[in-house]
Structures are given as structure tokens and as C-alpha cells.
Amino acid sequence: MILYLSSTQHTNLLDFTGFYEPDSEMPIKKMVGNFVLKQFVVYDMRSFAHFTDVVLDRPAFGDTDEEFAQAIEEFLTMYSARVTVICEGLTRADPLFQSLLDSGVGNIVCDTEIGEIQQEIRECLSGQGMTRYAAKERLSRAGGQEHYRFDCKNVVVAVAGAQSRIGTTTAAIGLSTWLARVGASVCYVENHAGGHLAALARGYEMEVEAGGWQFGWRCCYREGCWER
């Protein structure tokens, strides 16, 4: 699943991909306007935390180049989505280019011709992502540096929200993911009319198992009764 934050001049830039089709395996959520990236990361991104790719159209953001790169770095410390930045005319000599690499972004679309721009976008959204630029590896997101042994069994943690759209699902899935990464065997179960799990399963290409979905080898998800 792709989240595309676009300026008004690039609103149709991803149309050629075919990902807007109803049966697309990689659907796009497009938001058009003027943004401040740091504010978006802090206040809005939790509603889109399940997206696998985030495409940022540089002209859509009022941040300075320094603020823009810093906001991306902060984003990558909290979320695991792959980031693609579209910045026509950007060159390797531009300080923003190196700042993006240092922030962990290797998917940079910087050509000025539409055909080449589309080719770069294809590379960025491919399975391996763009390989022509080597971004700085972010060890803080690699997981597994600390590993714990869990002797307890059948521990139930309930996460309840007082109202919708306050981040209950994000908090519950984040906790499940962290526990799985540090050594626990986790099953996330939810009761939610919005159908979040089915959308997540499609977006992350989870394997169907025992009436639920398997993600990796330590974390599975089922629709049930815990998260309200």
C-alpha cells in the first residue's frame, strides 16, 4: 500500500503505474496539498502507519531542506515504510541529496524528463527499490540487537480506545511487532468493524494460516475479540 503526498502540479504523476485500479495489489492513497512534514509525521502519520511505501513530492512541503531531511530521519525511526522522494532537478552535488542518503532514503527521483521520471518511479516502487543510490543503513530499525527469552505463556494484553481514530490499532500492532522482534511468539487479535486486518494482510502479503494471517515467523493476526 502506497501513501502519496503530492503537490498540485504532480497530482497525476503516479497514474501510469496502474496502482489506482480497484484490483491493484499495491493500492495508492493520494493526498494533495501543502504539508509540513514534521507535523504530518507527528500528528497524521499514525493513521497511515500500515502503509508499506510513502512517496513524498518535495514541492508539496514547506519545510526547508534541512527540516525535510530531519523529518524523514525521525519518520524512519518510528515507522518501517519505505520512503521515496520526488525532487525534479536534484543533483548529487546538492546538499539535500546527501542529506536524504544520510537519513536512510535511497529512492530519490530527480530526473526532469517525464519518461525518465516514470522509469525512476518504477524502480523505487519495485520489490527491491531503487539500487542506483546507496542510502545510509539505519541500524536503529534493524531490530534483533536485543533478544529476550519469554518463559510465560498465554499472556493477554488488551488495548482499548475510548473513541475511533486515536491510534488504538497503531499502538496495539506496534506493541505486537516489537514483542515479536525481541523474541516473543505473538498473536494479535482484534474486533474492528473497519476491516483493518484484511487490508493489512493484503498490503503486507501475509500468508493465510489457521483462520488468520501469518506475518514473518513469530507474529500472526486474527479477527476476534481483543482490540476495541
C-alpha positions as CSV (number, residue, x, y, z in Angstrom):
1,M,0.0,0.0,0.0
2,I,1.4,3.4,-1.0
3,L,0.8,6.8,0.6
4,Y,1.4,9.6,-1.9
5,L,1.7,13.1,-0.6
6,S,1.6,15.3,-3.7
7,S,1.8,18.9,-4.8
8,T,-0.9,20.2,-7.1
9,Q,1.4,20.1,-10.1
10,H,2.3,16.4,-9.6
11,T,-1.1,15.1,-8.6
12,N,-1.3,12.7,-11.6
13,L,2.4,11.6,-11.6
14,L,1.7,8.1,-10.3
15,D,-1.3,7.4,-12.6
16,F,0.8,5.4,-15.1
17,T,1.6,2.7,-12.5
18,G,-1.9,1.3,-12.6
19,F,-2.0,1.1,-8.8
20,Y,-5.2,3.1,-8.6
21,E,-7.1,0.2,-10.2
22,P,-9.7,-1.4,-7.8
23,D,-7.9,-4.8,-8.1
24,S,-4.4,-3.5,-7.6
25,E,-2.2,-5.4,-5.2
26,M,-0.4,-2.1,-4.4
27,P,-3.2,0.5,-4.0
28,I,-2.4,4.2,-3.7
29,K,-3.8,6.6,-1.2
30,K,-3.2,10.1,-2.6
31,M,-3.3,13.3,-0.6
32,V,-2.8,16.6,-2.4
33,G,-2.0,19.9,-0.9
34,N,0.7,21.8,1.1
35,F,2.3,20.0,4.1
36,V,4.8,20.4,6.8
37,L,6.5,17.0,7.0
38,K,7.4,17.1,10.7
39,Q,3.8,18.0,11.7
40,F,2.5,15.3,9.4
41,V,4.7,12.7,11.0
42,V,3.8,13.7,14.5
43,Y,0.0,14.2,14.1
44,D,-1.2,12.4,11.0
45,M,1.1,9.5,10.1
46,R,-0.3,7.2,12.8
47,S,-3.5,6.9,10.7
48,F,-1.4,5.6,7.8
49,A,1.1,3.5,9.8
50,H,0.1,0.3,7.9
51,F,1.3,1.6,4.5
52,T,4.4,-0.1,3.1
53,D,5.6,2.8,0.9
54,V,5.5,6.6,1.4
55,V,6.1,8.8,-1.7
56,L,6.9,12.4,-0.9
57,D,6.7,15.1,-3.6
58,R,9.2,17.6,-2.4
59,P,7.3,20.7,-3.8
60,A,4.3,19.8,-1.6
61,F,6.3,20.5,1.6
62,G,7.0,23.9,3.1
63,D,9.9,22.6,5.2
64,T,13.5,23.8,4.5
65,D,15.7,21.2,3.0
66,E,17.3,20.6,6.4
67,E,14.0,20.3,8.1
68,F,12.7,18.0,5.4
69,A,15.6,15.5,5.7
70,Q,15.4,15.6,9.5
71,A,11.7,14.9,9.5
72,I,12.3,11.9,7.2
73,E,15.0,10.6,9.6
74,E,12.6,10.9,12.5
75,F,9.9,9.2,10.5
76,L,12.2,6.2,9.8
77,T,13.0,5.8,13.5
78,M,9.3,5.2,14.2
79,Y,7.9,3.6,11.0
80,S,9.1,0.8,8.7
81,A,7.6,2.1,5.5
82,R,10.0,2.6,2.5
83,V,10.3,6.3,1.6
84,T,10.6,7.6,-2.0
85,V,11.3,11.3,-2.5
86,I,10.4,13.1,-5.8
87,C,12.6,16.1,-6.4
88,E,13.0,17.1,-10.0
89,G,16.4,18.5,-11.0
90,L,18.1,17.5,-7.8
91,T,21.8,16.6,-8.3
92,R,24.3,14.6,-6.3
93,A,26.1,17.9,-5.6
94,D,23.0,19.3,-3.9
95,P,23.3,19.2,0.0
96,L,19.7,17.8,0.1
97,F,20.7,14.8,-2.0
98,Q,23.4,13.7,0.6
99,S,21.1,14.6,3.5
100,L,18.5,12.2,2.1
101,L,21.0,9.4,1.7
102,D,22.2,10.1,5.3
103,S,18.6,10.0,6.5
104,G,18.2,6.5,5.0
105,V,16.5,7.3,1.7
106,G,17.9,5.7,-1.4
107,N,14.8,6.1,-3.5
108,I,15.3,9.5,-5.0
109,V,13.5,10.6,-8.2
110,C,15.4,13.5,-9.6
111,D,15.2,13.4,-13.4
112,T,13.4,16.2,-15.4
113,E,12.0,14.3,-18.4
114,I,8.7,12.5,-17.9
115,G,9.8,9.2,-19.4
116,E,12.9,9.1,-17.1
117,I,10.8,10.2,-14.1
118,Q,8.4,7.3,-14.7
119,Q,11.3,4.8,-15.0
120,E,12.8,6.0,-11.7
121,I,9.4,5.7,-10.0
122,R,9.1,2.2,-11.3
123,E,12.5,1.3,-9.8
124,C,11.6,2.9,-6.5
125,L,8.3,1.1,-6.2
126,S,9.7,-2.3,-7.3
127,G,10.3,-5.1,-4.9
128,Q,13.9,-4.2,-4.2
129,G,13.5,-0.4,-4.6
130,M,16.0,1.8,-6.5
131,T,19.5,0.4,-6.4
132,R,21.5,3.2,-8.0
133,Y,21.9,5.2,-4.8
134,A,23.3,3.7,-1.6
135,A,21.5,5.1,1.5
136,K,22.9,5.0,4.9
137,E,21.8,1.9,6.7
138,R,19.6,2.6,9.7
139,L,20.7,0.2,12.4
140,S,18.1,1.5,14.8
141,R,15.3,-0.1,12.8
142,A,17.0,-3.3,12.1
143,G,15.7,-5.0,15.2
144,G,17.1,-8.0,16.9
145,Q,20.1,-6.3,18.6
146,E,18.4,-7.1,21.9
147,H,16.7,-10.5,22.2
148,Y,14.8,-11.8,25.2
149,R,13.6,-15.1,26.5
150,F,9.9,-15.4,27.3
151,D,9.1,-18.2,29.7
152,C,5.5,-17.1,30.3
153,K,2.6,-18.4,28.2
154,N,-0.9,-17.3,27.3
155,V,-0.5,-13.7,28.5
156,V,-3.2,-11.4,27.2
157,V,-2.7,-7.7,26.7
158,A,-5.8,-5.7,25.9
159,V,-5.6,-2.4,24.2
160,A,-8.8,-0.4,24.3
161,G,-9.6,3.0,22.7
162,A,-12.2,5.5,24.1
163,Q,-13.1,6.6,20.6
164,S,-12.1,6.0,16.9
165,R,-9.1,7.4,15.1
166,I,-7.0,8.0,18.2
167,G,-4.2,5.4,17.4
168,T,-5.5,2.3,19.2
169,T,-4.8,0.0,16.4
170,T,-1.4,1.6,15.7
171,A,-0.4,1.2,19.4
172,A,-1.6,-2.4,19.6
173,I,0.1,-3.5,16.4
174,G,3.3,-1.6,17.3
175,L,3.4,-3.4,20.6
176,S,2.8,-6.8,18.9
177,T,5.5,-6.1,16.4
178,W,8.1,-5.1,19.0
179,L,7.4,-8.2,21.1
180,A,7.8,-10.4,18.0
181,R,11.1,-8.8,17.1
182,V,12.6,-9.3,20.6
183,G,11.8,-12.9,20.8
184,A,8.1,-13.4,21.8
185,S,5.6,-15.5,19.9
186,V,2.7,-13.1,19.3
187,C,-0.9,-13.4,18.1
188,Y,-2.7,-10.1,17.5
189,V,-6.5,-10.5,17.7
190,E,-8.9,-7.6,17.0
191,N,-12.6,-6.9,16.8
192,H,-13.0,-4.0,14.5
193,A,-15.7,-3.2,12.0
194,G,-13.3,-1.3,9.8
195,G,-11.7,-4.4,8.4
196,H,-8.1,-3.2,9.2
197,L,-6.7,-6.7,9.3
198,A,-7.8,-7.7,5.9
199,A,-6.3,-4.5,4.4
200,L,-3.1,-5.1,6.3
201,A,-2.9,-8.7,5.2
202,R,-3.3,-7.7,1.5
203,G,-0.8,-4.8,1.8
204,Y,1.9,-6.9,3.5
205,E,1.2,-10.1,1.5
206,M,0.7,-12.1,4.7
207,E,0.2,-15.9,4.4
208,V,-3.2,-17.3,5.4
209,E,-3.0,-19.7,8.4
210,A,-5.5,-21.2,10.8
211,G,-8.2,-18.6,10.2
212,G,-5.8,-15.7,10.4
213,W,-2.7,-14.3,8.7
214,Q,1.0,-15.1,9.4
215,F,3.5,-12.2,9.2
216,G,7.1,-13.3,9.4
217,W,7.5,-16.3,11.6
218,R,6.7,-15.1,15.1
219,C,3.6,-12.9,14.7
220,C,0.2,-13.8,13.5
221,Y,-3.1,-11.8,13.3
222,R,-6.7,-12.9,13.7
223,E,-10.0,-11.2,13.8
224,G,-11.6,-11.9,17.2
225,C,-12.3,-10.0,20.3
226,W,-9.5,-8.2,22.0
227,E,-9.0,-4.8,20.3
228,R,-12.0,-2.5,20.6
